[in-house]
């Protein structure tokens, strides 16, 4: 007869357990980032959400994207009542290069894709640091 620690070891090594655990914790959506000559374009795959679920902000040179959804379903039949709740949220952040014009950032949500346009601004090249020899 297996001992208690062995039962736990077998349980946590079970492939089905790990697969189910991975699927339930995977709440961060996929993100594509594309750079063009004039902007950085970010696409966040978040189907089934509404634009009101998202919060997008730029603060201290960082782009923050977050979303929170809550769903409630109630089923009432003669002998029983079943009520289910579902909560989902994610947070992503991206450091922005100095050539992003943060005051012109725009976001849209269409067909399950959150699109964020980060326009570029021309940044003057700084003179490279040069060591001066002391005589």
N, C-alpha and C positions, 0 to 999 in steps of 0.2 A: 504494500500500500504506500503510495507516495506521501511524503511529508508535506506540510503546509508550504514551506519555502519552494519545494519542487513544483507544486501546483501553480504558485504564482509565477515561477520562472517559465513554465510551459504556457501559461496564459499570455504573458507579455511577449513571448516569442512567436505566438501564433500569427501567421501571415494575414489572416482575415482581420484580426484585431488591429494590426498596424495599418492595413489598407483602409479600414473604416475610420480609424482615428485620423489618418491623413485627409480623407475626404471631408470630414466634418470641420476640421480646423483650417482648411484652405479657403480663406475668405478674401484674400487680396487679389483684385482683378489684374489681368494682363495689361501691360502698358507698352505702347509703341512710341518711340521718339524719333522724329525725322527732322533733319536740319536742311534748310534751303538757304539761298543767298540772302533772303530777307527776314527769315523767322525760324524759330524752332516750333514744330507742331507736335503736340502730345495727344495721343488717343488712348482712352481708358475704356476697356471692354466691360460694360456693366449693364447687361440686359435685364429687363424686368424692373428697373428702377424708374423714378420720376426725377425731373430736374430739381424739384424741391428737396430731394433727399441729399443733394450734394452741397458741400461747402468748399469753395476754392478761394484761397487768399495768398497774397505775396507779402512776406514780412522778413525784413533783414536779409534780403538777397536769397530767400528760399521760397519755393512754391509749395504750398500745402494743399493736398487734395484729400477730402474725407467724405464719407457718406454714412448714413445711418437709416435703416429701415425697420419698421415694426409692422407685423401682420398678425391679425387676430381672426380666428375662424370659429364659429360656434354652430353646432349641429344639435337640434332638439328633436327627439323622437318620443314615442309613447312611453317607453320604459327607461330611457336614459338621456343624459345631456353630455355632449362632448365639446370641450372648449380647448382649442390649440393656440399657442402663441409662437411666434417666430421673430427673432431679432437678428439683425445682421449689421455689421459695420466694418469699415476699413479706414486706414490712414496711410497716406503715402506722402513723401516729401522729396523735393528735388532741389539741389543747390543750383542756383542760376548763375551763368557766367556774367561778367560785367557788361557785356554788349547787349543785354536784354533791356528793352525799354519797358519797365514794369508798369508804368502808368497807362500803357496801351494794351495790356493783356486782355484777351477776350475768350469767353467759354460758351459753348453750345452743347446741347444734348439732343441727339436725334438717333432713332432706330437702335437704341441700346449702346451708343458710343458717345462718351463725353469727349469733346474735342476742345483743346486749349491751344490758342495761338499766342506765341510769345514773340512779338516783333523785335528785330535786331535794330540797334543803333550803331552808327560808326563810332568807334572809340579811337581816340588819338593814340598812336603808338608812343610809349614812353621811351626815353633814351635809356639804353641798357646801362646797368651799373658798371662802372669802370674803376678799377683800382688805380690810385695815383701813388707813384713811388715817391717816397720822401727822401730828399738828398741831404 
